[in-house]
């Protein structure tokens, strides 16, 4: 799944997903949880 696809599924933006991947501390816990629970997301 691409960052763009994940962003759409969790109602966020690709730049925010990229920040989360890089471990940026400004990313909210809510965003991380939505990404984990996104339908079709894989680890």
HELIX and SHEET records of a PDB file:
HELIX    1   1 UNK A    3  UNK A    9  1                                   7    
HELIX    2   2 UNK A   14  UNK A   21  1                                   8    
HELIX    3   3 UNK A   29  UNK A   37  1                                   9    
END                                                                             
